[in-house]
Amino acid sequence: MISSTFLTIVRCPIRHSALHMADSALIAEINVAIQAGKAQSLNGNPIRQNLDHGLINADRSLLYPIFNEIPTLVSDAAIDLVPYQKEPSASP
């Protein structure tokens, strides 16, 4: 698992904001998309390996995948989280 000390140091390569661990529900949702062949990185390459974990930037727009406990902090490898954001439900 990623140490809390590491999280205080590391920054988003694109937005330069702090990163935090993604929750397991989001990782599961992205892994479903990976299995369906619908997940891709910012550079357009398909993601073929399930994520172990992920690091999310401060505005929750990008996720950096973690495979085999190693974070991939390369801007091209980031996953756009917009497709995974829930629309707020309308009030009646």
N, CA and C of each residue as an Amber inpcrd file, in Angstrom:
protein
   276
   0.8400000  -1.1770000   0.0000000   0.0000000   0.0000000   0.0000000
   0.8900000   1.2470000   0.0000000   0.3550000   2.3140000  -0.5280000
   1.0830000   3.5760000  -0.6210000   1.1490000   4.2130000   0.7690000
   2.3320000   4.6820000   1.1570000   2.5020000   5.2670000   2.4870000
   1.9420000   6.6910000   2.5440000   1.5230000   7.0880000   3.7300000
   0.9990000   8.4440000   3.9150000   2.1000000   9.4830000   3.6990000
   3.3460000   9.1400000   3.9850000   4.4580000  10.0560000   3.7350000
   4.6010000  10.3190000   2.2400000   4.4940000   9.2730000   1.4410000
   4.5620000   9.4240000  -0.0120000   3.4630000  10.3600000  -0.5010000
   2.2540000  10.2020000   0.0300000   1.1230000  11.0260000  -0.4060000
   1.2920000  12.4950000  -0.0400000   2.0650000  12.8030000   0.9840000
   2.3060000  14.2090000   1.3230000   3.3100000  14.8650000   0.3840000
   4.0780000  14.0600000  -0.3220000   5.1280000  14.5740000  -1.2060000
   4.6930000  14.6110000  -2.6700000   4.0420000  13.5660000  -3.1220000
   3.7320000  13.3870000  -4.5420000   2.6570000  14.3770000  -5.0060000
   2.7510000  14.7920000  -6.2610000   1.7950000  15.7240000  -6.8490000
   1.3500000  15.2170000  -8.2110000   0.1800000  15.6790000  -8.6360000
  -0.3450000  15.3550000  -9.9510000   0.5930000  15.9470000 -11.0040000
   1.0820000  15.1350000 -11.9330000   1.9910000  15.6510000 -12.9630000
   1.3520000  16.6850000 -13.8920000   0.0390000  16.7000000 -13.9930000
  -0.6310000  17.6340000 -14.8980000  -1.1070000  18.8770000 -14.1610000
  -1.8330000  18.7010000 -13.0670000  -2.4390000  19.8280000 -12.3420000
  -1.5780000  20.3220000 -11.1740000  -0.5790000  19.5470000 -10.7970000
   0.3410000  19.8720000  -9.6960000  -0.3620000  19.9540000  -8.3440000
  -1.4880000  19.2660000  -8.2200000  -2.2280000  19.2420000  -6.9660000
  -1.8820000  17.9770000  -6.1860000  -2.3000000  17.9510000  -4.9350000
  -2.0850000  16.7760000  -4.0980000  -2.8580000  15.5850000  -4.6700000
  -2.4020000  14.4070000  -4.3430000  -3.0640000  13.1650000  -4.7610000
  -3.5210000  12.4080000  -3.5280000  -4.6090000  11.6760000  -3.6550000
  -5.0800000  10.8110000  -2.5810000  -5.5610000   9.4930000  -3.1720000
  -5.6860000   8.4990000  -2.3160000  -6.0890000   7.1690000  -2.7670000
  -7.5410000   7.1650000  -3.2200000  -7.7930000   6.4850000  -4.3150000
  -9.1590000   6.3080000  -4.8220000  -9.8810000   5.2790000  -3.9570000
 -11.1890000   5.4280000  -3.8530000 -11.9560000   4.4470000  -3.0780000
 -12.1510000   3.1720000  -3.9030000 -12.4240000   2.0930000  -3.2110000
 -12.5190000   0.7830000  -3.8720000 -13.6880000   0.7070000  -4.8570000
 -14.7630000   1.4550000  -4.6230000 -15.9020000   1.4350000  -5.5460000
 -15.5140000   2.0120000  -6.9020000 -14.7480000   3.0970000  -6.9100000
 -14.2970000   3.6920000  -8.1680000 -13.3480000   2.7460000  -8.8980000
 -12.4260000   2.1310000  -8.1740000 -11.4970000   1.1780000  -8.7960000
 -12.2770000   0.0240000  -9.4130000 -13.2800000  -0.4710000  -8.7140000
 -14.0990000  -1.5670000  -9.2420000 -14.8280000  -1.1320000 -10.5120000
 -15.3550000   0.0900000 -10.5200000 -16.0630000   0.6020000 -11.6990000
 -15.1230000   0.7230000 -12.9000000 -13.9280000   1.2190000 -12.6710000
 -12.9490000   1.3350000 -13.7590000 -12.5280000  -0.0520000 -14.2360000
 -12.3590000  -0.9880000 -13.3150000 -11.9790000  -2.3510000 -13.7060000
 -13.0560000  -3.0160000 -14.5530000 -14.3270000  -2.7190000 -14.3040000
 -15.4130000  -3.2340000 -15.1520000 -15.2530000  -2.6690000 -16.5640000
 -14.9420000  -1.3730000 -16.6560000 -14.7320000  -0.7510000 -17.9710000
 -13.5110000  -1.3460000 -18.6720000 -12.4680000  -1.6510000 -17.9100000
 -11.2740000  -2.2790000 -18.4930000 -11.6430000  -3.6370000 -19.0860000
 -12.3700000  -4.4440000 -18.3300000 -12.7680000  -5.7690000 -18.8050000
 -13.6590000  -5.6940000 -20.0380000 -14.4330000  -4.6160000 -20.1530000
 -15.3190000  -4.4320000 -21.3030000 -14.5970000  -3.7760000 -22.4820000
 -13.3110000  -3.4570000 -22.3050000 -12.5380000  -2.8330000 -23.3760000
 -12.8730000  -1.3700000 -23.5890000 -13.4440000  -0.7130000 -22.5770000
 -13.8840000   0.6710000 -22.7220000 -13.0230000   1.6800000 -21.9810000
 -12.0000000   1.2540000 -21.2660000 -11.1600000   2.1790000 -20.5030000
  -9.9050000   2.5070000 -21.3010000  -9.5460000   3.7750000 -21.2580000
  -8.3160000   4.1940000 -21.9370000  -7.6280000   5.2880000 -21.1370000
  -6.3360000   5.4280000 -21.3970000  -5.5590000   6.4780000 -20.7510000
  -5.7190000   7.7780000 -21.5360000  -5.1680000   8.8690000 -20.9930000
  -5.2810000  10.1650000 -21.6620000  -4.7060000  10.1620000 -23.0740000
  -3.6920000   9.3320000 -23.3100000  -3.1030000   9.2960000 -24.6530000
  -3.9040000   8.4320000 -25.6270000  -5.0480000   7.8940000 -25.1720000
  -5.9120000   7.1150000 -26.0510000  -5.6220000   5.6370000 -26.0890000
  -4.5820000   5.1930000 -25.4150000  -4.2700000   3.7610000 -25.3970000
  -5.2330000   3.0100000 -24.4860000  -5.6960000   1.8500000 -24.9280000
  -6.5770000   1.0670000 -24.0650000  -5.8180000   0.5720000 -22.8360000
  -6.5330000   0.4760000 -21.7300000  -5.9530000  -0.0960000 -20.5100000
  -6.4020000  -1.5450000 -20.4740000  -5.4620000  -2.4460000 -20.3820000
  -5.7760000  -3.8670000 -20.4810000  -5.6150000  -4.6250000 -19.1710000
  -4.9610000  -4.0060000 -18.2030000  -4.7110000  -4.6710000 -16.9270000
  -5.5660000  -4.0150000 -15.8420000  -6.2420000  -4.8370000 -15.0320000
  -7.0250000  -4.2880000 -13.9260000  -6.1420000  -3.4880000 -12.9840000
  -6.7230000  -2.4250000 -12.4270000  -6.0150000  -1.5980000 -11.4580000
  -6.0220000  -2.2780000 -10.0960000  -4.9080000  -2.1540000  -9.3750000
  -4.8740000  -2.5910000  -7.9730000  -5.4660000  -1.4800000  -7.1040000
  -5.0630000  -0.2580000  -7.3970000  -5.4870000   0.9410000  -6.6850000
  -5.3290000   2.0970000  -7.6580000  -5.5310000   3.3210000  -7.1540000
  -5.3210000   4.4940000  -7.9790000  -5.1610000   5.7330000  -7.1160000
  -4.5120000   6.7350000  -7.6790000  -4.3310000   8.0230000  -7.0110000
  -5.1340000   9.0680000  -7.7690000  -5.9460000   9.8350000  -7.0510000
  -6.8090000  10.8490000  -7.6610000  -6.2840000  12.2370000  -7.3270000
  -6.3460000  13.1280000  -8.3240000  -5.9070000  14.5030000  -8.0740000
  -6.9790000  15.2560000  -7.2710000  -6.6460000  16.4770000  -6.8460000
  -7.5030000  17.2370000  -5.9210000  -8.8820000  17.5490000  -6.4930000
  -8.9880000  17.8360000  -7.7840000 -10.3110000  18.1640000  -8.3360000
 -11.0570000  16.9280000  -8.8570000 -10.5230000  15.7570000  -8.5690000
 -11.1410000  14.4650000  -8.9160000 -11.3870000  14.2990000 -10.4090000
 -10.5200000  14.8990000 -11.2280000 -10.6760000  14.7890000 -12.6780000
  -9.7690000  13.7290000 -13.2950000  -8.7130000  13.3440000 -12.5850000
  -7.7380000  12.3900000 -13.1180000  -7.3950000  11.3330000 -12.0880000
  -7.1570000  10.1370000 -12.5830000  -6.6990000   9.0420000 -11.7380000
  -5.4170000   8.4770000 -12.3320000  -4.4270000   8.2820000 -11.4910000
  -3.1700000   7.6510000 -11.8930000  -3.2030000   6.2130000 -11.4050000
  -3.0950000   5.2500000 -12.3210000  -3.2500000   3.8470000 -11.9360000
  -2.0920000   3.3360000 -11.0900000  -2.4150000   2.3610000 -10.2600000
  -1.4120000   1.6310000  -9.4790000  -1.5320000   0.1670000  -9.8760000
  -0.4330000  -0.3540000 -10.4140000  -0.3480000  -1.7650000 -10.8000000
   0.7440000  -2.4100000  -9.9600000   0.4570000  -3.5510000  -9.3670000
   1.4510000  -4.2800000  -8.5680000   2.0970000  -3.3700000  -7.5230000
   1.2630000  -2.5050000  -6.8910000   1.6750000  -1.5850000  -5.8280000
   2.6370000  -0.4880000  -6.3030000   2.7450000  -0.2910000  -7.6200000
   3.6130000   0.7560000  -8.1790000   2.7450000   1.7950000  -8.8770000
   2.7300000   3.0490000  -8.3720000   1.9470000   4.0910000  -9.0370000
   2.5760000   4.4960000 -10.3710000   1.7310000   4.7250000 -11.3530000
   2.1730000   5.1770000 -12.6730000   1.8770000   6.6730000 -12.7590000
   2.8730000   7.4910000 -12.4360000   2.6980000   8.9400000 -12.3740000
   3.2270000   9.6130000 -13.6340000   2.7400000   9.1370000 -14.7630000
   3.0820000   9.6840000 -16.0740000   1.7970000  10.2810000 -16.6290000
   1.8650000  11.5170000 -17.1110000   0.6430000  12.2020000 -17.5390000
  -0.1360000  11.4180000 -18.5970000   0.5400000  10.7960000 -19.5390000
  -0.1490000  10.0340000 -20.5870000  -0.8810000   8.8110000 -20.0520000
  -0.4690000   8.3180000 -18.8840000  -1.0840000   7.1180000 -18.3110000
  -2.3040000   7.4290000 -17.4480000  -2.5530000   8.7070000 -17.1800000
  -3.6890000   9.0870000 -16.3400000  -5.0060000   8.6800000 -17.0020000
  -6.0130000   8.4780000 -16.1830000  -7.3550000   8.1270000 -16.6500000
  -8.2650000   9.3130000 -16.3610000  -8.9630000   9.7630000 -17.3820000
  -9.9290000  10.8450000 -17.2300000 -11.1170000  10.3180000 -16.4360000
 -11.4520000  10.9710000 -15.3320000 -12.5370000  10.4900000 -14.4870000
 -13.9080000  11.0490000 -14.8560000 -13.9750000  11.9540000 -15.8060000
 -15.2690000  12.5320000 -16.1840000 -16.2910000  11.4430000 -16.5400000
 -15.9280000  10.4170000 -17.3180000 -16.9350000   9.3860000 -17.6360000
 -17.4300000   8.6010000 -16.4080000 -16.6990000   8.6680000 -15.3000000
 -17.0530000   7.9010000 -14.1050000 -17.7400000   8.7560000 -13.0520000
 -17.8960000  10.0500000 -13.3150000 -18.5560000  10.9380000 -12.3680000
 -20.0560000  10.8010000 -12.5080000 -20.7040000  10.7270000 -11.3830000
 -22.1570000  10.5740000 -11.3500000 -22.8200000  11.9320000 -11.5260000
 -23.8800000  11.9380000 -12.3140000 -24.6860000  13.1580000 -12.4860000
 -25.4990000  13.3450000 -11.1980000 -25.5690000  14.5880000 -10.7200000
 -26.4090000  14.7920000  -9.5340000 -27.8700000  14.5110000  -9.8670000
 -28.5450000  13.8600000  -8.9570000 -29.9540000  13.5330000  -9.2220000
 -30.7990000  14.7830000  -9.0750000 -31.7530000  14.8990000  -9.9550000
 -32.6260000  16.0660000  -9.9550000 -33.6480000  15.9550000  -8.8320000
 -33.9100000  17.0680000  -8.1840000 -34.9230000  17.0870000  -7.1230000
 -36.2930000  17.2680000  -7.7450000 -37.3150000  16.5750000  -7.2260000
 -38.6570000  16.6990000  -7.7860000 -39.2830000  18.0430000  -7.4780000
